[in-house]
Amino acid sequence: MAQYTKLLGSEIEEIARQYKLKITDYEPIEQGLGNSNYLIKTIQGKFVLTVFEIEAERVTHMIKVLKLLEKYGFPAPRLQTSVKGEAQTKYQGKLVLVKHYITGHVEKNLDAGKLSQVGAALARLHEIPAPDYLPDKHSYVTKTYPEVMEQDIDLEYKNWIGHRYNHHMKNIPIKLPVGLIHGDLFFDNVLFEDEEFKAILDFEDVCRCHKVFDLGMAVVGTCTEGTKTDLNKVRSLVKGYQEVRLLEQKEKDSLQIFIECASILTSAWRFWKYNLDEPDIEKSDKYLQMVKIAKEVSIIPKMIFMNTVFLNTKSGHNRNLSLHTKKAAVEEPN
């Protein structure tokens, strides 16, 4: 079971000094399910201090990616450098990062305009070349799904998820576009300010995988209500996406499958989190919402899905939003 790190004021001050920051105030940030976060106010401004419970390798990948995104001018957290010139430090044996605080707010129910902005931002992310050091599988696939398949708490769920996941893995079209993906684009990882998209947060699940899987995960995270997928919202998300990057036909054909797959894998994470990693009786059945989303989206007739999401959607490349113009000047960080 993961043990979160509770910091005293003196400990926060000690960490802040490693980043050349002088604390004036601080408060814990309740948001976040895997790490300990604190909003720290300093004479230099506001920052977010994070003590990580996840694997060191994932933190290292995230650091490199955040540096890469900064060079491309992508709206994401910026890292504060320590007195040693490094982004990460250690406290009690755990990796620590300090990021510049980004003003803005989270919105749970995104309207068509905001969903279009999120789609465009996701496509911009997908236009950035994926570094070779990134894993080619999502952490849900490499860690949580295998552990769920070993449990004997809910055998019916185990059999269902195994059947559906294996079915999709056997039927995914070959040579789908692969690239840098966020991996967890839920509404609470997106900031808005004055009705305008501001930034994408939390790149802990970043990897090199199918771009349409990331779009499917974004659908689950921003276009579902209860246990149903709102196809009109999906249409808005996809419309914004295609203003920056056109989906290939085989990506369009497989989006519905990847929405189900993203729901399945998210259900596995929730089952693992609240039944295996940190058992919580009040949240132990939270995974069932994702199971229902997966089942509901799988029975939508293909023609209805395609016509609602893609018919007459804008298909032009808006190169004003693309990042290709900066590629020649950008080098991958060490």
C-alpha positions in Angstrom: 0.0 0.0 0.0 1.3 3.4 -0.9 2.2 5.7 2.0 1.7 9.4 1.2 4.2 11.9 2.6 3.0 14.3 5.1 5.3 17.3 5.4 5.7 19.7 8.3 6.2 23.4 7.6 9.9 23.1 8.5 10.3 20.3 6.0 8.6 22.2 3.3 11.0 25.1 4.0 13.9 22.8 3.9 12.9 21.5 0.4 12.1 25.0 -0.8 15.7 26.2 0.1 17.0 23.5 -2.3 15.2 25.4 -5.0 16.3 28.9 -3.9 12.8 29.7 -2.7 11.8 31.5 0.6 8.4 30.3 1.9 5.8 32.8 3.1 2.9 30.3 3.3 1.8 26.9 2.2 -1.2 24.6 2.0 -1.8 21.0 1.0 -3.5 20.3 -2.4 -6.1 17.6 -2.0 -6.3 16.9 -5.7 -4.2 14.0 -6.9 -4.5 10.2 -6.1 -0.9 9.0 -6.2 1.4 11.7 -4.8 1.6 14.4 -2.1 1.1 18.0 -3.4 1.5 21.4 -1.7 0.8 24.9 -2.9 3.7 27.0 -1.7 3.7 30.7 -1.6 7.2 32.3 -1.7 8.7 35.8 -2.2 9.4 34.6 -5.7 5.8 33.7 -6.5 3.6 30.6 -6.2 4.7 27.0 -6.9 3.5 23.5 -6.5 5.7 21.1 -4.6 5.1 17.4 -5.3 6.5 14.4 -3.4 6.2 11.4 -5.7 5.1 7.9 -4.7 5.3 6.5 -8.3 8.3 4.8 -9.8 11.4 6.9 -10.2 11.6 6.0 -13.9 8.2 7.5 -14.6 9.2 10.7 -12.8 12.4 10.9 -14.9 10.4 10.5 -18.1 8.0 13.2 -17.0 10.8 15.6 -16.3 12.4 15.1 -19.7 9.0 15.5 -21.4 8.1 18.7 -19.5 11.5 20.2 -20.6 10.7 19.1 -24.2 7.2 20.7 -24.0 8.7 23.9 -22.7 11.0 24.1 -25.7 8.1 23.6 -28.0 6.1 26.3 -26.2 3.4 23.8 -25.2 1.1 24.9 -22.4 2.1 22.6 -19.5 3.8 23.0 -16.1 7.3 24.5 -16.0 9.9 23.1 -13.7 11.9 25.1 -11.1 15.6 24.3 -11.0 17.4 23.4 -7.8 20.6 25.0 -6.5 22.4 22.1 -8.1 20.9 22.9 -11.5 18.6 19.9 -11.5 14.8 19.7 -11.6 14.5 16.9 -9.1 15.6 16.6 -5.5 15.0 13.9 -2.9 13.4 13.9 0.4 13.0 10.9 2.7 14.2 8.8 -0.3 11.4 10.1 -2.6 11.7 12.2 -5.7 10.5 15.8 -5.4 9.7 18.4 -8.1 8.7 22.0 -7.8 6.6 23.5 -10.6 5.6 27.0 -11.3 2.0 27.5 -10.3 -0.4 28.0 -13.2 -3.5 30.2 -12.7 -6.8 28.8 -13.9 -9.6 26.5 -12.9 -10.9 23.1 -13.6 -14.3 22.6 -15.2 -16.1 19.3 -15.0 -18.9 19.9 -17.6 -17.1 21.3 -20.6 -19.2 22.9 -23.3 -18.6 22.6 -27.1 -16.3 25.5 -27.3 -14.0 24.3 -24.5 -14.0 20.7 -25.7 -12.9 22.0 -29.1 -10.0 23.8 -27.4 -9.0 20.7 -25.5 -9.1 18.7 -28.7 -6.8 21.2 -30.5 -4.4 21.2 -27.5 -4.3 17.4 -27.6 -3.5 17.4 -31.3 -0.7 19.9 -30.7 0.7 17.5 -28.2 0.5 14.7 -30.7 2.4 16.8 -33.3 5.5 16.9 -31.0 8.0 14.1 -31.9 7.9 11.3 -29.3 11.4 10.7 -27.7 12.7 7.2 -28.0 13.2 6.9 -24.2 9.5 6.8 -23.5 7.8 3.4 -22.8 5.7 2.1 -25.7 3.0 0.9 -23.4 0.8 2.8 -20.9 1.3 2.1 -17.2 -2.2 0.8 -16.9 -1.2 -2.0 -19.4 2.2 -2.8 -17.8 1.3 -2.5 -14.1 -2.4 -2.2 -13.0 -4.0 -4.5 -15.6 -1.7 -7.5 -14.9 -2.3 -7.1 -11.1 -6.0 -7.0 -11.6 -5.8 -10.2 -13.6 -4.2 -11.9 -10.6 -6.9 -11.0 -8.1 -9.7 -13.2 -6.9 -12.0 -10.5 -5.4 -14.3 -10.2 -8.4 -13.9 -13.1 -10.8 -16.8 -12.0 -13.0 -15.1 -8.7 -13.6 -11.7 -10.4 -14.1 -13.2 -12.7 -16.8 -15.0 -9.8 -18.5 -12.0 -7.4 -18.6 -9.7 -10.2 -19.8 -12.1 -11.1 -22.6 -12.7 -7.6 -23.8 -9.1 -6.4 -23.5 -7.7 -9.4 -25.4 -10.4 -9.0 -28.1 -9.4 -5.4 -28.7 -5.7 -6.2 -28.7 -6.3 -8.8 -31.5 -8.4 -6.5 -33.6 -6.5 -3.1 -33.4 -5.7 -2.0 -37.0 -2.0 -2.3 -37.9 0.2 0.7 -38.4 -1.9 3.2 -36.5 -0.1 6.5 -35.9 2.0 6.4 -32.8 3.4 9.3 -30.9 3.8 11.2 -27.7 0.6 10.8 -25.6 -0.6 12.2 -22.3 -2.4 9.0 -21.3 -4.8 10.5 -18.7 -6.5 13.5 -20.2 -9.5 13.8 -17.8 -11.3 17.1 -17.2 -9.4 17.7 -13.9 -6.1 17.7 -15.8 -7.1 20.7 -17.9 -7.1 24.3 -16.8 -9.2 27.2 -18.2 -9.0 30.9 -17.5 -11.6 33.5 -18.8 -13.2 30.8 -20.9 -9.9 30.1 -22.7 -7.9 26.9 -22.5 -4.8 27.5 -20.3 -2.8 24.3 -19.8 -2.7 20.5 -19.5 -1.4 19.1 -16.2 -0.2 15.8 -14.8 2.1 14.0 -17.4 2.8 11.1 -15.1 1.4 8.6 -17.6 3.2 10.0 -20.7 4.3 7.3 -23.1 4.7 6.6 -26.8 1.5 4.9 -28.0 -1.4 5.1 -30.4 -2.6 8.7 -30.8 -6.2 7.6 -31.2 -5.9 5.8 -27.8 -5.1 9.1 -26.2 -8.1 10.7 -28.0 -10.2 7.8 -26.7 -9.0 8.4 -23.2 -9.8 12.1 -23.6 -13.3 11.2 -24.6 -13.7 9.1 -21.4 -12.3 11.9 -19.4 -14.2 14.8 -20.8 -17.2 13.6 -22.8 -19.0 11.1 -20.5 -21.9 11.8 -18.2 -22.6 9.2 -15.6 -22.2 6.0 -17.5 -22.9 7.3 -21.0 -20.8 8.8 -23.7 -22.2 12.1 -25.1 -21.5 11.8 -28.9 -22.2 15.5 -29.4 -19.4 16.3 -27.0 -17.2 13.8 -28.7 -17.9 15.6 -32.0 -16.8 18.9 -30.5 -13.6 17.3 -29.1 -12.8 15.7 -32.4 -13.6 18.8 -34.4 -11.0 20.8 -32.4 -8.5 18.0 -32.8 -8.9 17.9 -36.5 -8.3 21.6 -36.8 -4.7 20.8 -35.9 -4.2 17.2 -37.0 -6.3 15.2 -39.4 -7.2 11.7 -38.2 -6.5 9.0 -40.7 -9.5 6.9 -41.8 -8.4 3.9 -39.8 -8.1 6.1 -36.7 -11.7 7.3 -37.2 -12.8 3.7 -37.7 -11.2 2.6 -34.5 -12.0 5.5 -32.2 -15.1 3.8 -30.8 -13.0 0.8 -29.9 -10.4 2.9 -28.2 -13.0 4.7 -26.1 -14.1 1.3 -24.8 -10.5 0.2 -24.4 -9.7 3.4 -22.4 -12.7 2.8 -20.2 -11.6 -0.8 -19.6 -8.1 0.2 -18.6 -9.3 3.0 -16.4 -11.7 0.6 -14.7 -8.7 -1.7 -14.0 -6.8 1.3 -12.5 -9.7 2.1 -10.2 -10.1 -1.6 -9.2 -6.4 -1.8 -8.5 -6.3 1.5 -6.6 -9.2 1.0 -4.3 -9.3 -2.8 -3.9 -5.6 -3.8 -4.0 -3.2 -0.9 -3.6 -5.2 1.2 -1.0 -8.4 -0.7 -0.1 -11.2 1.7 0.5 -14.7 0.3 1.1 -16.4 3.5 0.1 -14.6 3.5 -3.3 -14.2 -0.2 -3.8 -16.9 -0.3 -6.5 -15.8 2.9 -8.3 -14.5 0.8 -11.1 -18.0 -0.2 -12.1 -18.7 3.2 -13.6 -16.0 2.7 -16.1 -17.3 -0.9 -16.8 -20.7 0.6 -17.6 -19.2 3.3 -19.8 -17.3 0.6 -21.7 -20.4 -1.5 -22.2 -22.6 1.5 -23.2 -20.2 2.7 -25.8 -19.6 -0.7 -27.3 -23.3 -1.1 -28.2 -23.7 2.2 -30.0 -24.4 1.2 -33.7 -21.3 1.9 -35.7 -23.1 4.0 -38.3 -24.7 6.3 -35.6 -21.3 6.7 -33.9 -19.5 7.6 -37.2 -22.2 9.9 -38.5 -22.6 11.8 -35.3 -18.9 12.2 -34.5 -17.5 12.7 -38.0 -20.1 13.7 -40.5 -19.4 17.2 -41.9 -16.8 17.9 -39.3 -14.1 20.4 -40.3 -11.2 18.6 -41.9 -8.7 21.4 -42.7 -5.3 21.6 -41.1 -4.9 24.8 -39.2 -1.2 25.2 -39.3 -1.4 28.3 -37.1 -1.9 25.9 -34.2 0.7 23.4 -35.4 4.2 23.2 -33.9 6.0 22.0 -37.0 7.5 25.5 -37.5 9.5 25.1 -34.3 10.8 21.6 -35.0 14.1 22.6 -36.6 15.0 24.8 -33.7 14.2 22.3 -31.0 16.5 19.6 -29.6 15.5 16.9 -27.3 16.6 17.6 -23.7 19.1 15.3 -22.1 
